[in-house]
Amino acid sequence: PFCAAPKRRFRPYEPPVAKNANATDARKARKEQLKKDETVGKALPIGIAVGIVALAALFFYLNSVY
C-alpha cells in the first residue's frame, strides 16, 4: 500500500552528527561546552537580581534627594 503521509520517524538529525561524535576529544569538547552553558545559566538570575536591586536603590536615592 502507498501512503503519502510524511514519514516523521526518519527525520535527519539536527545538528548533523559528525563521524567522530564518540571520540574522546569530541566528547570532552562537548562536555566543556555544556559546562560553559551551565555557568551562564547559573549566573544569569544572579545578574538579574543585582540589576533589580541597583535600580531600586537608584530609585530610592533619587526620591530622597529631589
PDB file of N, CA, C and O in Angstrom:
ATOM      1  N   PRO A   1       0.824  -1.191   0.000  1.00  0.00           N
ATOM      2  CA  PRO A   1       0.000   0.000   0.000  1.00  0.00           C
ATOM      3  C   PRO A   1       0.868   1.256   0.000  1.00  0.00           C
ATOM      4  O   PRO A   1       1.949   1.291   0.588  1.00  0.00           O
ATOM      5  N   PHE A   2       0.370   2.263  -0.665  1.00  0.00           N
ATOM      6  CA  PHE A   2       1.108   3.523  -0.783  1.00  0.00           C
ATOM      7  C   PHE A   2       0.427   4.576   0.092  1.00  0.00           C
ATOM      8  O   PHE A   2      -0.786   4.773   0.025  1.00  0.00           O
ATOM      9  N   CYS A   3       1.226   5.235   0.901  1.00  0.00           N
ATOM     10  CA  CYS A   3       0.691   6.271   1.781  1.00  0.00           C
ATOM     11  C   CYS A   3       1.513   7.536   1.576  1.00  0.00           C
ATOM     12  O   CYS A   3       2.742   7.487   1.618  1.00  0.00           O
ATOM     13  N   ALA A   4       0.855   8.662   1.355  1.00  0.00           N
ATOM     14  CA  ALA A   4       1.558   9.916   1.097  1.00  0.00           C
ATOM     15  C   ALA A   4       1.822  10.707   2.374  1.00  0.00           C
ATOM     16  O   ALA A   4       2.275  11.851   2.312  1.00  0.00           O
ATOM     17  N   ALA A   5       1.545  10.113   3.522  1.00  0.00           N
ATOM     18  CA  ALA A   5       1.768  10.822   4.787  1.00  0.00           C
ATOM     19  C   ALA A   5       3.265  11.042   5.005  1.00  0.00           C
ATOM     20  O   ALA A   5       4.077  10.204   4.613  1.00  0.00           O
ATOM     21  N   PRO A   6       3.631  12.152   5.620  1.00  0.00           N
ATOM     22  CA  PRO A   6       5.062  12.396   5.878  1.00  0.00           C
ATOM     23  C   PRO A   6       5.618  11.373   6.864  1.00  0.00           C
ATOM     24  O   PRO A   6       4.939  10.959   7.804  1.00  0.00           O
ATOM     25  N   LYS A   7       6.836  10.987   6.634  1.00  0.00           N
ATOM     26  CA  LYS A   7       7.472   9.995   7.498  1.00  0.00           C
ATOM     27  C   LYS A   7       8.195  10.731   8.623  1.00  0.00           C
ATOM     28  O   LYS A   7       9.359  11.103   8.477  1.00  0.00           O
ATOM     29  N   ARG A   8       7.520  10.935   9.721  1.00  0.00           N
ATOM     30  CA  ARG A   8       8.082  11.707  10.828  1.00  0.00           C
ATOM     31  C   ARG A   8       9.132  10.930  11.603  1.00  0.00           C
ATOM     32  O   ARG A   8       9.942  11.521  12.316  1.00  0.00           O
ATOM     33  N   ARG A   9       9.125   9.636  11.472  1.00  0.00           N
ATOM     34  CA  ARG A   9      10.061   8.838  12.265  1.00  0.00           C
ATOM     35  C   ARG A   9      11.488   8.964  11.775  1.00  0.00           C
ATOM     36  O   ARG A   9      12.419   8.686  12.530  1.00  0.00           O
ATOM     37  N   PHE A  10      11.686   9.371  10.542  1.00  0.00           N
ATOM     38  CA  PHE A  10      13.019   9.333   9.953  1.00  0.00           C
ATOM     39  C   PHE A  10      13.503  10.721   9.566  1.00  0.00           C
ATOM     40  O   PHE A  10      13.970  10.938   8.448  1.00  0.00           O
ATOM     41  N   ARG A  11      13.386  11.657  10.496  1.00  0.00           N
ATOM     42  CA  ARG A  11      13.906  12.996  10.237  1.00  0.00           C
ATOM     43  C   ARG A  11      15.422  12.997  10.368  1.00  0.00           C
ATOM     44  O   ARG A  11      15.972  12.250  11.177  1.00  0.00           O
ATOM     45  N   PRO A  12      16.100  13.821   9.587  1.00  0.00           N
ATOM     46  CA  PRO A  12      17.563  13.915   9.752  1.00  0.00           C
ATOM     47  C   PRO A  12      17.903  14.561  11.088  1.00  0.00           C
ATOM     48  O   PRO A  12      17.143  15.369  11.620  1.00  0.00           O
ATOM     49  N   TYR A  13      19.049  14.190  11.610  1.00  0.00           N
ATOM     50  CA  TYR A  13      19.492  14.751  12.885  1.00  0.00           C
ATOM     51  C   TYR A  13      19.769  16.234  12.751  1.00  0.00           C
ATOM     52  O   TYR A  13      20.318  16.683  11.745  1.00  0.00           O
ATOM     53  N   GLU A  14      19.387  16.996  13.772  1.00  0.00           N
ATOM     54  CA  GLU A  14      19.697  18.424  13.841  1.00  0.00           C
ATOM     55  C   GLU A  14      20.371  18.686  15.161  1.00  0.00           C
ATOM     56  O   GLU A  14      19.727  18.441  16.181  1.00  0.00           O
ATOM     57  N   PRO A  15      21.535  19.134  15.251  1.00  0.00           N
ATOM     58  CA  PRO A  15      22.514  19.366  14.204  1.00  0.00           C
ATOM     59  C   PRO A  15      23.074  18.049  13.679  1.00  0.00           C
ATOM     60  O   PRO A  15      22.983  17.025  14.355  1.00  0.00           O
ATOM     61  N   PRO A  16      23.647  18.065  12.487  1.00  0.00           N
ATOM     62  CA  PRO A  16      24.180  16.832  11.921  1.00  0.00           C
ATOM     63  C   PRO A  16      25.267  16.239  12.817  1.00  0.00           C
ATOM     64  O   PRO A  16      26.085  16.964  13.384  1.00  0.00           O
ATOM     65  N   VAL A  17      25.262  14.930  12.932  1.00  0.00           N
ATOM     66  CA  VAL A  17      26.220  14.238  13.793  1.00  0.00           C
ATOM     67  C   VAL A  17      27.488  13.958  13.008  1.00  0.00           C
ATOM     68  O   VAL A  17      27.435  13.446  11.890  1.00  0.00           O
ATOM     69  N   ALA A  18      28.622  14.293  13.592  1.00  0.00           N
ATOM     70  CA  ALA A  18      29.903  14.034  12.935  1.00  0.00           C
ATOM     71  C   ALA A  18      30.274  12.566  13.099  1.00  0.00           C
ATOM     72  O   ALA A  18      29.753  11.873  13.972  1.00  0.00           O
ATOM     73  N   LYS A  19      31.179  12.107  12.248  1.00  0.00           N
ATOM     74  CA  LYS A  19      31.588  10.705  12.324  1.00  0.00           C
ATOM     75  C   LYS A  19      32.353  10.408  13.603  1.00  0.00           C
ATOM     76  O   LYS A  19      32.307   9.287  14.110  1.00  0.00           O
ATOM     77  N   ASN A  20      33.062  11.410  14.130  1.00  0.00           N
ATOM     78  CA  ASN A  20      33.853  11.174  15.332  1.00  0.00           C
ATOM     79  C   ASN A  20      33.111  11.654  16.580  1.00  0.00           C
ATOM     80  O   ASN A  20      33.743  12.117  17.529  1.00  0.00           O
ATOM     81  N   ALA A  21      31.786  11.549  16.593  1.00  0.00           N
ATOM     82  CA  ALA A  21      30.988  12.082  17.696  1.00  0.00           C
ATOM     83  C   ALA A  21      31.315  11.401  19.015  1.00  0.00           C
ATOM     84  O   ALA A  21      31.157  12.009  20.074  1.00  0.00           O
ATOM     85  N   ASN A  22      31.769  10.147  18.976  1.00  0.00           N
ATOM     86  CA  ASN A  22      32.066   9.438  20.210  1.00  0.00           C
ATOM     87  C   ASN A  22      33.552   9.392  20.517  1.00  0.00           C
ATOM     88  O   ASN A  22      33.968   8.696  21.443  1.00  0.00           O
ATOM     89  N   ALA A  23      34.357  10.118  19.757  1.00  0.00           N
ATOM     90  CA  ALA A  23      35.785  10.175  20.053  1.00  0.00           C
ATOM     91  C   ALA A  23      35.987  10.924  21.370  1.00  0.00           C
ATOM     92  O   ALA A  23      35.199  11.799  21.727  1.00  0.00           O
ATOM     93  N   THR A  24      37.040  10.571  22.075  1.00  0.00           N
ATOM     94  CA  THR A  24      37.261  11.140  23.409  1.00  0.00           C
ATOM     95  C   THR A  24      37.392  12.653  23.365  1.00  0.00           C
ATOM     96  O   THR A  24      36.813  13.350  24.198  1.00  0.00           O
ATOM     97  N   ASP A  25      38.148  13.169  22.401  1.00  0.00           N
ATOM     98  CA  ASP A  25      38.328  14.622  22.352  1.00  0.00           C
ATOM     99  C   ASP A  25      37.023  15.340  22.022  1.00  0.00           C
ATOM    100  O   ASP A  25      36.764  16.425  22.542  1.00  0.00           O
ATOM    101  N   ALA A  26      36.206  14.743  21.166  1.00  0.00           N
ATOM    102  CA  ALA A  26      34.924  15.361  20.821  1.00  0.00           C
ATOM    103  C   ALA A  26      33.987  15.355  22.028  1.00  0.00           C
ATOM    104  O   ALA A  26      33.260  16.321  22.261  1.00  0.00           O
ATOM    105  N   ARG A  27      34.008  14.265  22.792  1.00  0.00           N
ATOM    106  CA  ARG A  27      33.162  14.203  23.986  1.00  0.00           C
ATOM    107  C   ARG A  27      33.607  15.218  25.025  1.00  0.00           C
ATOM    108  O   ARG A  27      32.777  15.861  25.667  1.00  0.00           O
ATOM    109  N   LYS A  28      34.921  15.362  25.191  1.00  0.00           N
ATOM    110  CA  LYS A  28      35.428  16.340  26.159  1.00  0.00           C
ATOM    111  C   LYS A  28      35.067  17.757  25.735  1.00  0.00           C
ATOM    112  O   LYS A  28      34.736  18.596  26.573  1.00  0.00           O
ATOM    113  N   ALA A  29      35.132  18.024  24.434  1.00  0.00           N
ATOM    114  CA  ALA A  29      34.771  19.354  23.937  1.00  0.00           C
ATOM    115  C   ALA A  29      33.291  19.639  24.187  1.00  0.00           C
ATOM    116  O   ALA A  29      32.928  20.745  24.587  1.00  0.00           O
ATOM    117  N   ARG A  30      32.437  18.638  23.951  1.00  0.00           N
ATOM    118  CA  ARG A  30      31.006  18.819  24.211  1.00  0.00           C
ATOM    119  C   ARG A  30      30.753  19.051  25.698  1.00  0.00           C
ATOM    120  O   ARG A  30      29.919  19.877  26.071  1.00  0.00           O
ATOM    121  N   LYS A  31      31.476  18.318  26.542  1.00  0.00           N
ATOM    122  CA  LYS A  31      31.298  18.469  27.988  1.00  0.00           C
ATOM    123  C   LYS A  31      31.702  19.866  28.443  1.00  0.00           C
ATOM    124  O   LYS A  31      31.023  20.471  29.272  1.00  0.00           O
ATOM    125  N   GLU A  32      32.803  20.379  27.905  1.00  0.00           N
ATOM    126  CA  GLU A  32      33.233  21.732  28.254  1.00  0.00           C
ATOM    127  C   GLU A  32      32.202  22.762  27.800  1.00  0.00           C
ATOM    128  O   GLU A  32      31.932  23.729  28.511  1.00  0.00           O
ATOM    129  N   GLN A  33      31.628  22.555  26.619  1.00  0.00           N
ATOM    130  CA  GLN A  33      30.603  23.476  26.121  1.00  0.00           C
ATOM    131  C   GLN A  33      29.375  23.441  27.030  1.00  0.00           C
ATOM    132  O   GLN A  33      28.792  24.483  27.328  1.00  0.00           O
ATOM    133  N   LEU A  34      28.984  22.246  27.468  1.00  0.00           N
ATOM    134  CA  LEU A  34      27.843  22.138  28.370  1.00  0.00           C
ATOM    135  C   LEU A  34      28.125  22.830  29.697  1.00  0.00           C
ATOM    136  O   LEU A  34      27.251  23.498  30.251  1.00  0.00           O
ATOM    137  N   LYS A  35      29.349  22.673  30.210  1.00  0.00           N
ATOM    138  CA  LYS A  35      29.714  23.342  31.467  1.00  0.00           C
ATOM    139  C   LYS A  35      29.651  24.856  31.310  1.00  0.00           C
ATOM    140  O   LYS A  35      29.171  25.562  32.197  1.00  0.00           O
ATOM    141  N   LYS A  36      30.141  25.350  30.166  1.00  0.00           N
ATOM    142  CA  LYS A  36      30.133  26.788  29.908  1.00  0.00           C
ATOM    143  C   LYS A  36      28.692  27.306  29.855  1.00  0.00           C
ATOM    144  O   LYS A  36      28.379  28.347  30.432  1.00  0.00           O
ATOM    145  N   ASP A  37      27.823  26.575  29.160  1.00  0.00           N
ATOM    146  CA  ASP A  37      26.425  26.984  29.071  1.00  0.00           C
ATOM    147  C   ASP A  37      25.759  26.951  30.442  1.00  0.00           C
ATOM    148  O   ASP A  37      24.925  27.799  30.759  1.00  0.00           O
ATOM    149  N   GLU A  38      26.138  25.958  31.254  1.00  0.00           N
ATOM    150  CA  GLU A  38      25.544  25.817  32.577  1.00  0.00           C
ATOM    151  C   GLU A  38      25.954  26.973  33.486  1.00  0.00           C
ATOM    152  O   GLU A  38      25.134  27.472  34.257  1.00  0.00           O
ATOM    153  N   THR A  39      27.208  27.402  33.404  1.00  0.00           N
ATOM    154  CA  THR A  39      27.646  28.512  34.254  1.00  0.00           C
ATOM    155  C   THR A  39      26.946  29.806  33.857  1.00  0.00           C
ATOM    156  O   THR A  39      26.615  30.620  34.719  1.00  0.00           O
ATOM    157  N   VAL A  40      26.718  30.002  32.564  1.00  0.00           N
ATOM    158  CA  VAL A  40      25.975  31.189  32.125  1.00  0.00           C
ATOM    159  C   VAL A  40      24.551  31.122  32.665  1.00  0.00           C
ATOM    160  O   VAL A  40      24.007  32.131  33.113  1.00  0.00           O
ATOM    161  N   GLY A  41      23.955  29.949  32.624  1.00  0.00           N
ATOM    162  CA  GLY A  41      22.598  29.784  33.141  1.00  0.00           C
ATOM    163  C   GLY A  41      22.498  30.016  34.633  1.00  0.00           C
ATOM    164  O   GLY A  41      21.475  30.497  35.120  1.00  0.00           O
ATOM    165  N   LYS A  42      23.560  29.677  35.371  1.00  0.00           N
ATOM    166  CA  LYS A  42      23.539  29.899  36.817  1.00  0.00           C
ATOM    167  C   LYS A  42      23.777  31.361  37.154  1.00  0.00           C
ATOM    168  O   LYS A  42      23.219  31.860  38.132  1.00  0.00           O
ATOM    169  N   ALA A  43      24.590  32.061  36.374  1.00  0.00           N
ATOM    170  CA  ALA A  43      24.935  33.446  36.679  1.00  0.00           C
ATOM    171  C   ALA A  43      23.848  34.423  36.245  1.00  0.00           C
ATOM    172  O   ALA A  43      23.765  35.527  36.782  1.00  0.00           O
ATOM    173  N   LEU A  44      23.029  34.043  35.299  1.00  0.00           N
ATOM    174  CA  LEU A  44      22.020  34.966  34.771  1.00  0.00           C
ATOM    175  C   LEU A  44      21.015  35.422  35.830  1.00  0.00           C
ATOM    176  O   LEU A  44      20.774  36.625  35.932  1.00  0.00           O
ATOM    177  N   PRO A  45      20.416  34.531  36.621  1.00  0.00           N
ATOM    178  CA  PRO A  45      19.470  35.009  37.645  1.00  0.00           C
ATOM    179  C   PRO A  45      20.133  35.914  38.681  1.00  0.00           C
ATOM    180  O   PRO A  45      19.509  36.857  39.167  1.00  0.00           O
ATOM    181  N   ILE A  46      21.382  35.639  39.020  1.00  0.00           N
ATOM    182  CA  ILE A  46      22.101  36.481  39.983  1.00  0.00           C
ATOM    183  C   ILE A  46      22.293  37.877  39.393  1.00  0.00           C
ATOM    184  O   ILE A  46      22.103  38.880  40.082  1.00  0.00           O
ATOM    185  N   GLY A  47      22.668  37.936  38.126  1.00  0.00           N
ATOM    186  CA  GLY A  47      22.845  39.228  37.465  1.00  0.00           C
ATOM    187  C   GLY A  47      21.549  40.016  37.384  1.00  0.00           C
ATOM    188  O   GLY A  47      21.542  41.233  37.566  1.00  0.00           O
ATOM    189  N   ILE A  48      20.460  39.324  37.111  1.00  0.00           N
ATOM    190  CA  ILE A  48      19.158  39.995  37.042  1.00  0.00           C
ATOM    191  C   ILE A  48      18.785  40.551  38.414  1.00  0.00           C
ATOM    192  O   ILE A  48      18.303  41.679  38.520  1.00  0.00           O
ATOM    193  N   ALA A  49      19.011  39.756  39.470  1.00  0.00           N
ATOM    194  CA  ALA A  49      18.686  40.208  40.826  1.00  0.00           C
ATOM    195  C   ALA A  49      19.527  41.425  41.212  1.00  0.00           C
ATOM    196  O   ALA A  49      19.011  42.372  41.807  1.00  0.00           O
ATOM    197  N   VAL A  50      20.803  41.405  40.881  1.00  0.00           N
ATOM    198  CA  VAL A  50      21.679  42.545  41.191  1.00  0.00           C
ATOM    199  C   VAL A  50      21.197  43.789  40.445  1.00  0.00           C
ATOM    200  O   VAL A  50      21.193  44.884  41.009  1.00  0.00           O
ATOM    201  N   GLY A  51      20.796  43.632  39.194  1.00  0.00           N
ATOM    202  CA  GLY A  51      20.286  44.763  38.428  1.00  0.00           C
ATOM    203  C   GLY A  51      19.018  45.348  39.020  1.00  0.00           C
ATOM    204  O   GLY A  51      18.858  46.567  39.068  1.00  0.00           O
ATOM    205  N   ILE A  52      18.117  44.487  39.472  1.00  0.00           N
ATOM    206  CA  ILE A  52      16.867  44.965  40.077  1.00  0.00           C
ATOM    207  C   ILE A  52      17.153  45.714  41.373  1.00  0.00           C
ATOM    208  O   ILE A  52      16.568  46.766  41.631  1.00  0.00           O
ATOM    209  N   VAL A  53      18.057  45.168  42.190  1.00  0.00           N
ATOM    210  CA  VAL A  53      18.415  45.838  43.448  1.00  0.00           C
ATOM    211  C   VAL A  53      19.060  47.191  43.160  1.00  0.00           C
ATOM    212  O   VAL A  53      18.781  48.171  43.850  1.00  0.00           O
ATOM    213  N   ALA A  54      19.920  47.249  42.146  1.00  0.00           N
ATOM    214  CA  ALA A  54      20.571  48.518  41.807  1.00  0.00           C
ATOM    215  C   ALA A  54      19.544  49.549  41.339  1.00  0.00           C
ATOM    216  O   ALA A  54      19.629  50.719  41.713  1.00  0.00           O
ATOM    217  N   LEU A  55      18.582  49.128  40.532  1.00  0.00           N
ATOM    218  CA  LEU A  55      17.543  50.063  40.089  1.00  0.00           C
ATOM    219  C   LEU A  55      16.688  50.544  41.255  1.00  0.00           C
ATOM    220  O   LEU A  55      16.326  51.719  41.316  1.00  0.00           O
ATOM    221  N   ALA A  56      16.363  49.644  42.181  1.00  0.00           N
ATOM    222  CA  ALA A  56      15.576  50.045  43.350  1.00  0.00           C
ATOM    223  C   ALA A  56      16.358  51.037  44.206  1.00  0.00           C
ATOM    224  O   ALA A  56      15.798  52.022  44.687  1.00  0.00           O
ATOM    225  N   ALA A  57      17.649  50.779  44.395  1.00  0.00           N
ATOM    226  CA  ALA A  57      18.479  51.690  45.187  1.00  0.00           C
ATOM    227  C   ALA A  57      18.555  53.061  44.518  1.00  0.00           C
ATOM    228  O   ALA A  57      18.467  54.087  45.192  1.00  0.00           O
ATOM    229  N   LEU A  58      18.714  53.081  43.213  1.00  0.00           N
ATOM    230  CA  LEU A  58      18.758  54.349  42.482  1.00  0.00           C
ATOM    231  C   LEU A  58      17.437  55.100  42.615  1.00  0.00           C
ATOM    232  O   LEU A  58      17.423  56.318  42.793  1.00  0.00           O
ATOM    233  N   PHE A  59      16.340  54.377  42.528  1.00  0.00           N
ATOM    234  CA  PHE A  59      15.017  54.981  42.663  1.00  0.00           C
ATOM    235  C   PHE A  59      14.860  55.645  44.030  1.00  0.00           C
ATOM    236  O   PHE A  59      14.446  56.801  44.119  1.00  0.00           O
ATOM    237  N   PHE A  60      15.191  54.910  45.094  1.00  0.00           N
ATOM    238  CA  PHE A  60      15.045  55.467  46.439  1.00  0.00           C
ATOM    239  C   PHE A  60      16.018  56.615  46.685  1.00  0.00           C
ATOM    240  O   PHE A  60      15.680  57.576  47.376  1.00  0.00           O
ATOM    241  N   TYR A  61      17.206  56.523  46.133  1.00  0.00           N
ATOM    242  CA  TYR A  61      18.184  57.607  46.293  1.00  0.00           C
ATOM    243  C   TYR A  61      17.681  58.885  45.621  1.00  0.00           C
ATOM    244  O   TYR A  61      17.718  59.966  46.208  1.00  0.00           O
ATOM    245  N   LEU A  62      17.215  58.742  44.392  1.00  0.00           N
ATOM    246  CA  LEU A  62      16.733  59.924  43.678  1.00  0.00           C
ATOM    247  C   LEU A  62      15.490  60.510  44.341  1.00  0.00           C
ATOM    248  O   LEU A  62      15.309  61.728  44.340  1.00  0.00           O
ATOM    249  N   ASN A  63      14.634  59.662  44.907  1.00  0.00           N
ATOM    250  CA  ASN A  63      13.449  60.173  45.597  1.00  0.00           C
ATOM    251  C   ASN A  63      13.822  60.921  46.870  1.00  0.00           C
ATOM    252  O   ASN A  63      13.155  61.889  47.235  1.00  0.00           O
ATOM    253  N   SER A  64      14.873  60.488  47.544  1.00  0.00           N
ATOM    254  CA  SER A  64      15.250  61.160  48.789  1.00  0.00           C
ATOM    255  C   SER A  64      16.004  62.460  48.523  1.00  0.00           C
ATOM    256  O   SER A  64      15.948  63.379  49.339  1.00  0.00           O
ATOM    257  N   VAL A  65      16.707  62.552  47.395  1.00  0.00           N
ATOM    258  CA  VAL A  65      17.495  63.745  47.097  1.00  0.00           C
ATOM    259  C   VAL A  65      16.612  64.856  46.551  1.00  0.00           C
ATOM    260  O   VAL A  65      16.761  66.008  46.956  1.00  0.00           O
ATOM    261  N   TYR A  66      15.699  64.541  45.645  1.00  0.00           N
ATOM    262  CA  TYR A  66      14.905  65.580  44.978  1.00  0.00           C
ATOM    263  C   TYR A  66      13.524  65.708  45.563  1.00  0.00           C
ATOM    264  O   TYR A  66      12.736  66.538  45.110  1.00  0.00           O
TER     265      TYR A  66
END
